[in-house]
Amino acid sequence: MSPLAGFLIFIVSITALVIAYLTKQFQEENIIYSNNNKMKNKNLNIKTVEKEKVVAETLNGRFAMIGLIAAVGAYLTTGQIIPGFV
């Protein structure tokens, strides 16, 4: 196995671990939030942003940053945005 293949496998595994950790963390936050706020804002006409949407956007932004870092790393190591793609 070449050093580049080992490096790419390492990066992919670290990315998978980070994604699993962040997903679990946001699910726990969402459960805690939904349990605490079941009866709030039922009779008010105030529009509020749902916690699920905030969590989804935050998670989406973090995954986009991981993708950007992966693209920069691929470009720095191979000179191509998608290594092996002509």
Helices and strands as residue ranges (DSSP letters): H 3-36, H 51-78
